[in-house]
Amino acid sequence: MMAIRYENGRGDAINLLQPPYCLQTGELFDYEWSYESSGKKIAGFSKETQEKSLLLSILNYSREKYYDAVNHFAEVVEVDVLSKEPGRLFVGDMYLQCYVITSEKSDWEDDIELLDNEITVVTDHPFWIKEHPYYFKTTEVGSSGVKKYAYRYAYRYANGLMNTAIINDHYTDCNFRMIIYGPIIDPLVYIGGHEYLVNIILAEGEYLEIDSAAETVTKVTMFGERINAFNNRNFEQSVFEPVHPGQQNVGWSGLFDFDLILYEERSEPKWQ
């Protein structure tokens, strides 16, 4: 059985398959695409905000611990609704960004420490996500995963670029988040031959975030101030170009560190 848990924005997590919680059923592996038609032809596909229902039993053999479990679940999931920041529903190592918006209790009586809780989660991004982080240093390149590289260490071409490779083994393009650390002037990275350039000065302790899905470029100062750097991006080649499937060569000057997180997205979580 795959591990299933809910984690709120504060990092508080509930294992939904470990007593006092026991997930009975759920629409975790169901999905739906909407489509647009023109005449007799399908013109395109999209996904709307979606809801999923889950049946969660809560039980314990101590009245006090039973009450604590019921209260704890409500407190963990409602934090995200009140903060308007989605939590994460994990199935294995993939997560769905969502909110718990309904909780309907049934089959509970005062003298029995057991109830069924039918909950509804809602998401405005109905994709299951797995993160693949890579860390590029001035001296070597590493990954937190188990993927194989074409080259274990970065090496330098005659043109001065440090080079290595990553592998996107997803069946389609992946959005990404790139974090570039100062000090550096006009940081430039090549991925699969595509140029990612931002014309900006980063001092020591500052960093730059590029989010391809949100299409944002943000400079973060050493004091934590977030500055919109959208207009500093290169206008000739988009810095939001997703990473294509397969092996992709990565090149940069080797004068700065940066992280690259690929986001694998699927309509249903992988069966493991």
Buried (B, 14 or more C-beta within 10 A) or exposed (E): EBEBBBBBEEEBBBEBEEEBBBBEEBEBEEBEEEEEEEEEEEEEEEBEEBEBBBBBBBBBEEEEBBEEBBEBBEEBBBBBBEEEEBBBBBBBBBBBBBBBEEBEEEEBEEEEBBBBBBBBBBBEBBBBBBBBBBBBBBEEBBBEEEEEBEEEEBEEEEEEBBBBBBBBBBEEBBBBBBBBBBEBEEBBBBBBEBBBBBBBEBEEEBBBBBBBBEEBBBBBBEEEEEEEBEEBBBEEEBBBBBBBBEBBBBBBBBEBBBBBBBBBBBEBBBEE
